[in-house]
């Protein structure tokens, strides 16, 4: 398999596989990557399929529409935070404060909305800005002062718990959200028509971007993605998206509710929001010089520094991205709980987000992972927890959820370690 090196000014040498010329070659390249330890999100995908099969046999109605919607909405805070954590993990760092930073940012946004009458767009911007400032401070302490990220973020975890109490007003207080838009972030559903409109926009945009990439490479005399693979991807997006929107638009309201004009249907708001975040973050990581620099620093920061990459700036930026995404995660969780309290954003949110990223295929050792890993890992984790909560009843139900989740995380970390060992053995 041929290789090519990015040797532009300011870029570290990045080795990438040549673009496959046919559909068969594409599958062959994928099999070769798996054999050399580059398994990516394959375990998460297999896990999702197996969990759906197991729980569908174990529980009547597990594959119902209401269960599907609940899984999507309940997983939104975890997935959003996990997408931000991917950037930090790619550098071999950790952010223990992400959960509480997100909840404090959400509390700040809720205060702006409830007590100061700020419109919801500005409240969201305020929460995101709070997260970005917090991330800048963490990144500066890590990159400029040189304090290990574990210590910096542990100190921030403790400090922001106090800051959250100050923002809310008391250690047992809560800020209830009154704005309808903020409440609908995690609970709302699009109108049936709007769901189809978003699908059409997504298909057209995806097709246009892919065709532009293919034409651009051909004009430069470079190999491009085979049209058969492109058509297959577009077809999968159309079919999968159409099935998804169709079933989401099925009315879940009971007969008497429908008679009173009450309808429960439509694609959840979290789906297009998280999809937009996924596209933006994936583009930044996969298609820009910044993304190549992140991978380079995560793979070997000393080599990246010698290649002229601003390592300190890159290291600071990943904490900014993580804390900003944590703010959105906090807003999703506040919407789900109809408010922000001092118990929100504790260890569970963070640990589940880290687990989602790792289960999805992001390496804790740095240098390997994608944003979509967090989405797939978060879905696998949400399916596991939702299925366990319905399967095991009683006072000890949550205990079994934690035990199983911990075992799954340990297995994912073991797979990562073994795949790295396999990669070194075959290199």
C-alpha positions in Angstrom: 0.0 0.0 0.0 1.6 3.3 -1.1 2.1 6.2 1.3 2.5 9.9 1.0 3.9 12.5 3.3 2.5 16.0 4.0 5.6 18.1 3.8 4.1 21.6 3.6 5.6 24.3 5.8 4.6 24.1 9.4 3.2 20.6 9.0 4.7 17.5 10.6 5.2 14.5 8.4 1.9 12.8 8.3 1.7 9.4 6.7 -1.6 8.5 5.1 -2.8 5.6 3.0 -3.2 6.2 -0.7 -6.8 6.8 -1.9 -8.3 3.5 -3.1 -9.1 3.4 -6.8 -12.0 0.9 -6.6 -14.6 -0.4 -4.1 -12.7 -3.7 -3.8 -9.4 -1.9 -3.0 -11.2 0.1 -0.4 -12.4 -3.0 1.4 -9.0 -4.5 1.1 -7.3 -1.5 2.6 -9.8 -1.6 5.5 -9.1 -5.2 6.2 -5.4 -4.5 6.2 -5.9 -1.7 8.7 -7.8 -4.0 11.0 -5.1 -6.7 10.7 -2.5 -4.1 11.8 -4.4 -3.0 14.8 -6.3 0.0 13.4 -9.7 -1.3 14.3 -11.2 2.1 15.0 -14.9 2.0 16.0 -15.4 -1.6 14.8 -15.9 -2.9 18.4 -18.5 -0.2 19.1 -20.4 -1.0 16.0 -20.3 -4.7 16.7 -21.3 -4.0 20.3 -24.3 -1.9 19.2 -25.6 -4.7 17.0 -25.1 -7.4 19.7 -26.8 -5.3 22.4 -29.8 -4.6 20.2 -30.1 -8.3 19.4 -29.7 -9.4 23.1 -32.0 -6.8 24.6 -34.7 -7.3 21.9 -34.9 -11.0 22.8 -34.7 -10.3 26.6 -37.3 -7.6 26.7 -40.6 -7.2 24.9 -40.8 -3.9 23.2 -37.2 -2.9 23.6 -37.0 -2.0 19.9 -40.0 0.3 20.2 -40.0 3.8 18.9 -40.3 5.3 22.4 -37.3 3.3 23.6 -35.3 4.5 20.5 -36.2 8.2 21.1 -35.4 7.9 24.8 -31.9 6.4 24.1 -31.1 9.3 21.7 -32.2 12.0 24.1 -30.7 10.5 27.2 -27.3 9.9 25.4 -27.0 13.5 24.1 -25.2 15.0 27.1 -22.7 12.1 27.2 -22.1 12.1 23.5 -21.6 15.8 23.3 -19.1 15.8 26.2 -17.3 12.8 24.7 -16.9 14.5 21.3 -14.9 17.3 23.1 -12.9 14.8 25.2 -11.7 13.1 22.0 -9.5 16.2 21.3 -7.9 16.0 24.7 -7.4 12.3 24.6 -5.8 12.5 21.2 -2.9 14.4 22.9 -2.7 11.8 25.6 -4.2 14.2 28.1 -7.2 14.0 30.4 -9.8 16.5 31.6 -11.3 15.5 34.9 -13.1 18.9 35.2 -15.1 18.7 32.0 -18.4 17.5 33.7 -18.5 20.2 36.4 -17.3 22.9 34.0 -20.2 22.0 31.7 -22.7 22.1 34.6 -21.3 25.4 35.9 -21.5 26.9 32.3 -25.1 25.7 32.0 -25.9 27.3 35.4 -24.4 30.5 34.1 -26.5 30.4 31.0 -29.6 29.6 33.0 -29.0 32.5 35.3 -28.6 34.8 32.3 -32.0 33.6 31.0 -34.0 33.3 34.2 -32.8 36.2 36.4 -31.6 38.7 33.8 -34.1 38.0 31.0 -31.4 37.4 28.4 -32.7 35.9 25.1 -32.0 32.2 24.7 -29.4 32.6 21.9 -27.3 34.9 24.1 -27.8 32.6 27.0 -26.4 29.7 25.0 -23.5 31.9 23.7 -22.8 33.0 27.3 -22.6 29.4 28.5 -20.3 28.4 25.6 -18.1 31.5 26.3 -17.9 30.5 30.0 -16.7 27.0 28.9 -14.2 28.4 26.4 -12.7 30.8 29.1 -12.4 27.9 31.5 -10.8 25.7 28.9 -8.3 28.5 28.1 -7.3 28.7 31.7 -6.8 24.9 31.9 -4.9 24.8 28.7 -2.6 27.7 29.7 -1.8 26.0 33.0 -1.0 22.7 31.2 0.8 24.0 28.2 2.6 27.1 29.5 3.2 26.3 33.2 3.7 22.6 32.6 1.4 21.2 35.3 0.2 17.7 34.4 -3.3 17.7 33.1 -4.4 15.2 35.8 -3.5 17.7 38.5 -4.7 20.8 36.7 -8.1 19.4 35.9 -8.5 17.7 39.3 -8.0 21.1 41.0 -10.4 22.6 38.5 -13.0 19.9 39.3 -12.9 20.8 43.0 -12.8 24.6 42.4 -15.7 24.6 39.8 -17.9 22.7 42.2 -17.5 25.7 44.5 -18.0 28.1 41.6 -21.2 26.3 40.7 -22.6 26.7 44.2 -21.8 30.5 44.0 -23.5 30.8 40.6 -26.6 28.9 41.7 -26.7 30.6 45.2 -26.6 27.7 47.6 -25.2 24.2 48.0 -28.7 22.7 47.8 -30.2 25.1 45.3 -31.5 24.7 41.7 -32.0 27.1 38.8 -35.2 26.1 37.0 -35.2 26.9 33.3 -38.2 28.8 32.1 -37.3 29.5 28.5 -39.2 27.1 26.1 -36.3 26.9 23.6 -33.8 25.9 26.3 -36.2 23.4 27.7 -36.7 21.9 24.3 -32.9 21.4 23.5 -33.0 17.8 24.8 -36.7 17.2 25.0 -38.1 18.8 21.8 -39.1 17.2 18.6 -39.0 18.7 15.1 -42.2 18.9 13.0 -42.6 16.0 10.6 -42.0 18.3 7.6 -38.9 19.9 9.1 -37.4 16.4 9.7 -37.6 15.7 6.0 -36.3 19.1 5.1 -33.2 18.6 7.2 -32.7 15.2 5.6 -32.8 16.7 2.1 -30.3 19.4 3.2 -28.0 16.8 4.7 -28.0 14.6 1.6 -27.5 17.5 -0.8 -24.7 19.0 1.3 -22.9 15.7 1.7 -23.2 14.9 -2.0 -22.0 18.4 -3.0 -19.0 18.3 -0.7 -17.9 14.8 -1.8 -18.2 15.7 -5.5 -16.2 18.8 -4.9 -13.5 16.7 -3.2 -13.4 14.2 -6.0 -13.3 16.9 -8.8 -10.6 18.8 -6.9 -8.3 15.7 -6.6 -8.9 14.8 -10.3 -8.0 18.4 -11.4 -4.7 18.0 -9.4 -4.0 14.7 -11.1 -4.5 12.7 -7.8 -6.4 9.5 -7.2 -9.9 10.1 -6.0 -12.5 8.0 -4.1 -14.1 5.5 -6.4 -17.5 6.6 -7.6 -19.0 3.2 -6.7 -18.0 3.8 -3.0 -19.4 7.4 -3.2 -22.7 6.2 -4.6 -22.9 3.5 -1.9 -22.3 6.1 0.8 -24.9 8.5 -0.5 -27.4 5.7 -1.0 -26.9 4.5 2.6 -27.4 8.1 3.8 -30.6 8.4 1.8 -32.1 5.0 2.8 -31.0 5.2 6.4 -32.0 8.8 6.8 -35.4 8.1 5.2 -36.1 5.1 7.5 -35.0 7.1 10.6 -37.2 10.2 9.8 -40.2 8.0 8.8 -40.2 6.1 12.1 -39.6 9.3 14.2 -42.6 10.9 12.6 -44.9 8.1 13.7 -47.2 9.5 16.3 -46.6 8.1 19.8 -49.6 9.9 21.4 -52.4 7.7 22.7 -55.8 7.8 21.0 -57.4 10.1 23.6 -54.4 12.5 23.3 -54.7 12.6 19.6 -58.4 13.5 19.9 -57.4 16.5 22.0 -54.9 17.6 19.4 -51.8 16.3 21.3 -49.1 14.7 19.1 -45.8 13.2 20.1 -43.8 12.8 16.9 -40.9 14.1 15.0 -37.1 13.8 14.9 -35.6 14.8 18.3 -33.9 18.2 18.3 -30.7 16.7 19.6 -30.2 14.7 16.4 -29.6 17.6 13.9 -27.7 19.6 16.7 -25.3 16.8 17.4 -25.0 15.9 13.7 -24.0 19.5 13.0 -21.4 19.4 15.8 -20.1 16.1 14.5 -19.7 17.5 11.0 -17.9 20.7 12.2 -15.5 18.9 14.6 -14.8 16.0 12.2 -14.0 18.5 9.4 -11.6 20.4 11.7 -9.9 17.2 12.8 -9.8 15.3 9.4 -9.6 18.0 6.7 -7.6 20.9 8.1 -4.0 21.6 9.0 -5.1 22.1 12.6 -6.4 18.5 12.7 -3.1 17.2 11.3 -1.3 19.1 13.9 -3.4 17.6 16.7 -2.6 14.1 15.5 1.1 15.0 15.1 1.3 16.3 18.6 -0.6 13.4 20.0 1.7 10.9 18.1 5.0 12.6 19.1 5.0 16.1 20.5 8.8 16.5 20.3 8.9 15.6 16.6 6.0 18.0 16.1 7.8 20.8 17.9 10.9 20.2 15.7 8.7 20.4 12.6 7.6 23.9 13.6 4.1 23.0 15.0 3.0 25.4 17.8 2.7 22.5 20.3 1.7 24.8 23.3 -1.1 26.4 21.2 -2.4 23.1 20.0 -2.4 21.7 23.6 -4.2 24.8 24.9 -6.8 24.7 22.0 -7.9 21.1 22.8 -8.9 22.1 26.3 -10.8 25.1 24.9 -12.7 22.8 22.6 -13.4 20.2 25.3 -14.7 22.8 27.8 -16.8 24.5 25.1 -18.4 21.1 24.2 -18.8 20.5 28.0 -20.9 23.7 28.1 -23.3 22.3 25.4 -23.4 19.0 27.3 -24.4 20.8 30.4 -27.2 22.6 28.6 -28.5 19.3 27.2 -28.5 17.8 30.7 -30.2 20.9 32.1 -32.8 20.7 29.5 -33.4 17.0 30.3 -33.7 17.8 34.0 -35.6 21.0 33.5 -33.0 22.9 35.5 -29.5 23.0 36.9 -28.6 21.9 40.4 -25.3 21.5 42.3 -25.5 17.7 42.0 -25.3 18.0 38.2 -22.0 17.5 36.4 -20.4 15.2 39.0 -18.2 12.3 38.3 -20.8 10.1 36.5 -21.2 12.5 33.5 -17.5 12.8 33.0 -16.7 9.1 33.5 -19.4 8.0 31.1 -18.2 10.5 28.5 -14.6 9.1 28.8 -16.0 5.6 28.6 -18.0 6.5 25.4 -14.9 7.9 23.7 -12.7 4.9 24.6 -15.4 2.3 23.8 -15.8 4.1 20.4 -12.1 3.5 19.6 -10.3 6.6 20.9 -7.0 5.7 22.4 -6.1 6.8 26.0 -2.5 6.9 24.9 -3.1 9.6 22.4 -2.6 9.9 18.6 -5.5 7.7 17.6 -9.2 8.4 17.4 -12.0 10.3 15.6 -15.0 12.4 16.7 -17.4 9.8 15.4 -15.9 7.4 17.8 -17.5 9.3 20.6 -21.0 9.2 19.0 -20.8 5.4 18.4 -19.4 4.7 21.8 -22.0 6.9 23.4 -24.8 5.1 21.6 -23.4 1.7 22.7 -23.2 2.9 26.3 -26.7 4.4 26.2 -28.2 1.2 24.8 -26.4 -0.9 27.4 -27.6 1.3 30.3 -31.1 1.7 29.0 -31.4 -2.1 28.4 -30.0 -2.9 31.8 -32.3 -0.4 33.6 -35.4 -2.1 32.0 -34.1 -5.6 32.4 -33.0 -5.5 36.1 -35.5 -4.1 38.5 -35.2 -3.4 42.2 -32.9 -1.3 44.5 -29.7 -2.9 43.2 -30.5 -2.2 39.5 -28.1 0.8 39.3 -25.3 -1.3 40.9 -25.4 -3.8 38.1 -25.4 -1.0 35.5 -22.2 0.4 37.0 -20.5 -3.0 37.2 -21.3 -3.9 33.6 -20.4 -0.5 32.3 -17.0 -0.7 34.1 -16.3 -4.1 32.7 -17.2 -2.9 29.2 -14.8 0.1 29.6 -12.0 -2.3 30.8 -12.5 -4.5 27.8 -12.4 -1.5 25.5 -9.1 -0.3 27.0 -7.8 -3.9 26.7 -8.7 -4.0 23.0 -6.9 -0.6 22.5 -3.8 -1.9 24.2 -3.8 -5.2 22.3 -4.4 -3.4 19.0 -1.4 -1.1 19.6 0.7 -4.1 20.4 -0.5 -5.8 17.2 0.4 -2.7 15.2 3.9 -2.6 16.6 4.4 -6.3 15.9 3.4 -6.0 12.3 5.4 -2.7 11.6 
